[in-house]
Amino acid sequence: MGEDDVVSSRGEGGYVMSSEEKKRRGQRNLAIAAMIVIFVVLIFTVTILRLGGSVS
């Protein structure tokens, strides 16, 4: 494989995201991360509440 075999994101047929698209991607990633954290905290809380006094 030579250098010509590598597809560049800035070369022919490649796609370069605009700054607005990068901003939206970042916001979407943060929203997904926040939802995952909230879900994990919710599952943890429900688990602790259901265990209640059984832990000791």
Residue pairs with C-beta under 8 A, 6 or more apart in sequence:
7 13
7 14
8 14
9 15
9 16
10 16
17 25
